[in-house]
Amino acid sequence: MARPGTESLIMEPQAGRPTGPPRGLTVYVRALMVFDLALATAIAPLLPYYTHAAGLSKPAAGILMASYPLGILVGALPAGLLAGRLGPRACVLLGLAVTAAAVLAFGWSSAPGALAATRFAQGLAGSCVWVGGLAWLAAATPLARRGKALGPAFGFAAVGTLVGPVIGAFAHTAGTRLAFTTTAAAAAGLMTAAALLPGPPDMSALKLLPPPAALRDRAVGTGVALTMLAGMTIGALEVLAPLRLSQLGASVPLIAGVFFVAGCGEATLSPLIGKLSDRRGEAVPARFLLAAAAVVCLTFPLLGQVGWLAALLALGMPALGSLCVPGSTLLSAGAERLHLHQGVAFGAANCAWSAGQFAATAAAGAIAHATSDFVPCALLAGLCVTAAAALLPASPLRPHPLPTPGAAGLARPGTARSSPGGRGSQ
């Protein structure tokens, strides 16, 4: 049964209909999330090596580090449209194919231009993998259980951030050619697995380009705002936190340990936030996470002892990254109401996250250098408080589906889905 007061908003599965995505698809998308984020974070431990081996200057090293997130940002919306045109599975397969080629070229390159170009290509391909995988999972999941399905996927993405430095350390020890050739082989293995899974439901009747009303839809607008705030807060603290910890005397292993514990915390918290979103609505966990984010941002520049600061970051940063769970479920629900393709929704989510992270990463350090750490942190805390206040109305955020002729929804009562063994939209 749906929770009281939301029977018309969240649609229950009909008798004989699956109550969630196929188990194999759930495991597969989680593996995609780990692979994608591991690849994104593997370069950090190798930056000193490439600075020496490729003769990178500090500006060139910065360009190399920015190439991947720039590729994600540029590729986010095109990946959503690609998932709509070709289907989520084809989008994933294309992303993995480009990833394998780009990773292989990266591992065997030493020229600065080639390294930056192949990292940019990996970012573009990562958008296809991320958007296609999440759209595939959302399309196969009833709306009332979408938070439960998406939450663990984002949790496994946090696990990927822990695996990435391990890959980087292995590449430093065994050699970049062996390490990244192995990574390319892993991408090929994921392509094989994708071909064996049941295809997503037929979404050919859904719209690919969002109508102007999409930007005014409450669920879509709130989802974009929450996802962008997640990227902004994480991006800012990824710059400011290591520098402040180091300034207070923290060692490199301690700084790494803080981010490791925070990653484990996010991997644990995200599934819980997804379940809570399904049971109580996205506004409840979103308000909690926004309040926690505001406290972390305001307290961070005020602490002058390493131990207290490390504890705050390790325990508080999981709340920042977990904001993308209610944000993405709202975007997915809003897309279903407006009969938009799920690829468009997750393309928008990926764009919002990467734009927020890219902007905050660039601006936080500059503002802090010109003033102090407190100024950018206070600005972020103000945005979080404003967003939490906007969520105070008690009306549910998951909207009523709009009427449409034919097959327009993914899990509406009376809409036929492809059979568990069918291929549907490829």
C-alpha positions in Angstrom: 0.0 0.0 0.0 1.1 3.6 -0.6 1.5 5.7 2.4 -1.6 7.7 3.4 -2.3 10.8 1.3 -0.1 9.7 -1.7 -2.2 7.0 -3.3 -2.8 9.1 -6.4 0.8 10.2 -6.6 2.8 7.0 -6.3 1.7 4.1 -8.4 1.7 0.6 -7.1 2.5 -2.4 -9.2 -0.4 -4.4 -10.5 -0.9 -8.1 -9.7 1.7 -10.3 -11.5 3.9 -7.3 -12.3 7.5 -7.2 -11.0 7.9 -5.1 -7.8 11.3 -3.9 -8.8 14.0 -4.1 -11.4 15.5 -7.5 -12.4 18.2 -8.6 -9.9 20.8 -8.9 -12.6 20.1 -5.4 -13.8 20.4 -4.0 -10.3 23.8 -5.6 -9.8 25.0 -4.6 -13.3 24.1 -0.9 -12.8 25.9 -0.9 -9.4 29.0 -2.3 -11.1 28.8 0.5 -13.7 28.7 3.1 -11.0 31.8 1.6 -9.3 33.6 1.4 -12.6 32.7 4.9 -13.7 33.7 6.6 -10.4 36.8 4.5 -10.0 38.0 5.6 -13.4 37.2 9.3 -12.5 39.3 9.2 -9.4 42.2 6.9 -10.4 44.3 9.7 -11.8 44.8 11.6 -8.5 47.6 9.3 -7.1 49.3 9.3 -10.5 49.5 13.1 -10.9 53.1 13.3 -9.5 54.1 10.4 -11.8 52.7 12.2 -14.9 54.2 15.5 -13.8 57.6 13.9 -14.0 57.1 11.4 -16.9 55.3 13.8 -19.2 57.0 17.0 -18.0 53.8 18.6 -16.9 53.9 22.1 -15.5 51.4 23.0 -12.8 49.0 24.6 -15.3 49.3 21.5 -17.5 48.6 19.3 -14.5 45.5 21.4 -13.8 44.3 21.0 -17.4 44.8 17.2 -17.1 42.8 17.0 -13.9 40.0 19.2 -15.3 39.7 17.3 -18.6 37.6 14.4 -17.2 35.0 16.6 -15.4 34.9 18.9 -18.4 34.1 15.9 -20.6 31.3 14.9 -18.1 29.8 18.4 -18.3 30.0 18.6 -22.1 28.6 15.1 -22.6 25.8 15.1 -20.0 22.9 16.4 -22.1 24.0 14.8 -25.4 24.2 11.5 -23.5 20.6 11.9 -22.3 19.4 12.6 -25.9 21.5 9.6 -27.1 19.8 7.3 -24.5 16.5 8.6 -25.8 17.3 8.0 -29.5 19.1 4.7 -29.2 17.9 3.3 -25.9 19.7 3.1 -22.5 21.5 -0.1 -23.3 22.9 1.2 -26.6 24.0 4.3 -24.7 25.8 2.2 -22.1 27.5 0.1 -24.8 28.7 3.1 -26.7 30.0 4.7 -23.6 31.9 1.5 -22.6 33.4 1.1 -26.0 34.7 4.7 -26.1 35.9 4.2 -22.5 37.9 1.1 -23.4 39.6 2.8 -26.3 40.3 6.0 -24.4 41.7 4.3 -21.3 43.9 2.1 -23.5 45.3 5.2 -25.3 45.8 7.0 -22.0 47.8 4.2 -20.5 50.1 4.1 -23.5 50.5 7.9 -23.9 53.0 10.3 -22.4 52.5 13.5 -24.4 50.6 16.1 -22.4 48.1 16.8 -25.2 47.3 13.2 -25.7 46.8 12.6 -22.0 44.4 15.5 -21.7 42.5 14.5 -24.8 42.0 10.9 -23.8 40.9 12.0 -20.3 38.3 14.3 -21.9 37.1 11.4 -24.1 36.8 9.3 -20.9 34.6 12.0 -19.4 32.4 12.1 -22.5 32.1 8.3 -22.4 31.4 8.3 -18.7 28.4 10.5 -19.2 26.9 7.8 -21.5 27.7 5.1 -19.0 26.2 7.0 -16.1 23.1 8.4 -17.9 22.3 5.2 -19.8 22.8 2.9 -16.7 20.6 5.0 -14.4 17.9 5.6 -17.1 17.8 1.8 -17.7 17.4 1.1 -14.0 14.7 3.8 -13.5 12.8 2.6 -16.5 12.7 -0.9 -15.1 11.5 0.2 -11.7 8.0 1.2 -10.6 7.9 4.8 -9.5 7.0 3.9 -5.9 10.2 1.9 -5.5 12.5 4.1 -7.5 14.3 5.6 -4.5 15.0 2.2 -3.2 16.6 1.2 -6.5 18.6 4.4 -7.2 19.8 5.0 -3.6 22.1 1.9 -3.6 23.3 2.8 -7.1 24.6 6.1 -5.8 26.0 4.4 -2.8 28.1 2.1 -5.0 29.2 5.2 -6.9 30.8 6.3 -3.6 32.5 2.9 -3.4 34.0 3.7 -6.8 35.7 6.8 -5.4 37.4 4.4 -2.9 38.5 2.0 -5.6 39.9 4.6 -7.9 43.0 5.5 -5.8 43.7 1.7 -5.5 43.8 1.5 -9.3 46.0 4.5 -9.4 48.4 3.0 -6.8 48.4 -0.3 -8.9 49.3 1.7 -12.0 52.1 3.4 -10.2 53.5 0.0 -9.0 52.9 -2.2 -12.0 53.0 0.4 -14.8 50.3 2.4 -16.4 50.3 0.3 -19.6 49.4 -2.9 -17.7 47.0 -1.2 -15.3 45.0 0.7 -18.0 45.0 -2.3 -20.4 43.4 -4.3 -17.6 40.9 -1.5 -17.1 40.0 -1.5 -20.8 39.5 -5.3 -20.6 37.1 -4.7 -17.7 35.1 -2.3 -19.8 34.9 -4.9 -22.5 33.6 -7.4 -19.9 30.9 -5.0 -18.9 29.9 -4.6 -22.6 29.5 -8.4 -22.8 27.4 -8.5 -19.6 25.1 -5.7 -20.9 24.3 -7.7 -24.0 23.0 -10.6 -21.8 20.6 -8.6 -19.7 16.9 -8.0 -20.5 16.3 -4.8 -22.4 14.6 -1.8 -20.9 10.8 -1.2 -21.5 9.8 0.4 -24.8 10.1 4.2 -24.3 9.9 5.2 -28.0 6.7 7.2 -27.4 8.3 9.4 -24.8 9.6 12.9 -25.6 13.3 13.6 -26.0 13.3 17.4 -25.7 11.8 18.8 -22.5 8.9 21.2 -23.1 9.2 24.7 -21.5 6.9 23.5 -18.7 9.6 21.1 -17.6 11.7 23.9 -16.1 8.6 25.1 -14.1 7.6 21.7 -12.9 8.2 21.5 -9.1 9.6 18.0 -9.1 12.0 18.8 -12.0 13.1 22.1 -10.6 13.6 20.8 -7.1 15.5 17.8 -8.4 17.9 20.0 -10.5 18.5 22.3 -7.5 19.3 19.5 -5.1 21.6 17.7 -7.5 23.4 20.9 -8.3 23.8 21.8 -4.6 25.3 18.3 -4.0 27.9 19.0 -6.7 28.6 22.5 -5.4 29.1 21.5 -1.7 31.2 18.5 -2.6 33.3 20.5 -5.1 34.0 23.3 -2.7 35.1 21.0 0.2 37.2 18.9 -2.1 39.3 22.0 -2.6 39.1 23.6 0.8 39.2 20.6 3.1 42.5 19.1 2.2 44.2 22.6 2.3 42.8 23.4 5.7 43.6 20.0 7.2 47.2 20.4 5.9 47.4 23.9 7.3 46.4 22.6 10.7 49.2 19.9 10.5 47.3 16.9 9.2 49.4 14.3 7.3 48.6 13.0 3.8 47.5 9.6 5.2 45.2 11.3 7.6 43.6 13.5 4.9 43.2 10.4 2.7 41.6 8.6 5.7 39.1 11.4 6.2 37.9 11.1 2.6 37.9 7.3 2.8 35.7 7.3 5.8 33.4 9.9 4.2 33.1 7.7 1.1 32.2 4.7 3.2 29.6 6.8 5.0 28.0 8.0 1.8 27.9 4.4 0.5 25.9 3.5 3.6 23.7 6.6 3.8 22.6 6.8 0.2 20.5 3.5 0.2 18.8 4.6 3.4 18.0 8.0 1.9 16.5 6.2 -1.2 14.2 4.0 1.0 13.2 7.0 3.1 12.3 9.0 -0.1 9.9 6.2 -1.2 8.3 5.9 2.2 8.0 9.6 3.3 8.6 11.6 0.2 11.7 13.3 -1.0 11.2 16.5 1.0 11.8 14.7 4.3 15.3 13.4 3.6 16.1 16.5 1.5 15.4 18.8 4.4 17.5 16.7 6.8 20.4 16.5 4.3 20.3 20.3 3.6 20.3 21.1 7.3 23.3 18.8 7.8 25.1 20.4 4.8 24.5 23.9 6.2 25.9 22.9 9.6 29.0 21.3 8.0 29.7 24.3 5.8 29.3 26.8 8.6 31.3 24.8 11.2 34.1 23.8 8.8 36.0 27.1 8.8 35.5 27.7 12.5 37.3 24.5 13.8 41.0 25.0 14.6 41.9 21.5 15.8 42.7 18.7 13.4 40.8 16.0 15.3 37.6 17.9 15.4 37.8 19.0 11.8 38.6 15.5 10.6 35.6 14.1 12.5 33.3 16.8 11.1 34.3 16.1 7.5 34.2 12.3 7.9 30.8 12.3 9.5 29.3 15.3 7.6 30.4 14.9 4.0 28.2 11.8 3.3 25.2 14.1 3.7 26.5 16.4 1.0 26.9 13.7 -1.7 23.6 11.9 -0.7 21.6 15.0 -1.8 21.7 13.6 -5.3 19.5 10.7 -4.3 16.3 12.7 -3.6 17.3 15.0 -6.4 17.6 12.3 -9.0 14.4 10.5 -7.9 12.5 13.8 -8.2 13.9 14.4 -11.7 12.9 10.9 -12.7 9.4 11.3 -11.3 9.0 14.7 -13.0 10.1 13.2 -16.3 7.5 10.5 -16.0 4.8 13.0 -15.3 5.7 15.1 -18.3 6.3 12.0 -20.4 10.0 12.7 -21.0 12.5 10.0 -21.6 14.4 8.9 -18.5 17.6 9.5 -20.4 16.7 13.2 -20.6 16.1 13.3 -16.8 19.4 11.7 -15.9 21.2 13.7 -18.5 19.9 16.8 -16.7 20.9 15.4 -13.4 24.4 14.7 -14.6 24.7 18.2 -16.1 23.4 19.8 -12.9 25.9 17.8 -10.7 28.9 18.4 -13.0 28.1 22.1 -13.5 27.8 22.7 -9.8 30.9 20.8 -9.0 32.9 22.5 -11.8 31.8 26.0 -10.8 32.3 25.5 -7.0 35.7 23.9 -7.5 36.9 26.9 -9.5 35.2 29.6 -7.4 35.7 28.3 -3.8 39.5 28.5 -3.9 39.5 31.9 -5.5 37.0 33.4 -3.1 38.7 31.8 -0.1 42.1 33.2 -1.3 40.7 36.7 -1.7 38.8 36.6 1.6 38.7 33.5 3.9 37.4 30.0 4.0 34.3 31.3 5.8 33.0 33.3 2.9 32.4 30.5 0.3 31.3 28.2 3.1 28.7 30.7 4.3 27.5 31.3 0.8 26.9 27.5 0.4 25.2 27.3 3.8 22.9 30.1 2.8 21.9 28.3 -0.4 21.2 25.1 1.6 19.1 26.9 4.1 17.2 28.6 1.3 16.5 25.3 -0.4 15.4 23.7 2.8 13.0 26.6 3.5 11.5 26.1 0.0 10.7 22.5 0.8 8.7 23.4 3.9 5.3 23.2 2.2 3.7 19.9 3.1 2.4 19.0 -0.4 4.1 16.0 -1.8 6.8 16.6 -4.5 6.1 13.5 -6.5 3.5 14.7 -9.0 0.3 13.3 -10.5 1.0 11.8 -14.0 -0.4 13.8 -16.9 -3.0 12.1 -19.1 -1.7 11.0 -22.5 -2.9 8.9 -25.3 -1.1 5.6 -25.8 2.0 4.4 -24.1 3.6 7.4 -22.4 4.5 6.3 -18.9 6.9 3.7 -17.7 4.9 2.3 -14.8 1.4 3.7 -14.9 -1.5 1.4 -14.2 -2.8 0.0 -17.5 0.4 0.6 -19.4 2.0 -2.6 -20.7 5.6 -3.2 -20.0 7.9 -5.5 -21.8 8.1 -9.0 -20.4 11.0 -9.8 -18.1 12.7 -11.7 -20.8 11.9 -9.2 -23.6 14.5 -6.9 -25.1 12.3 -3.8 -25.5 14.1 -0.7 -26.4 17.8 -1.4 -27.0 
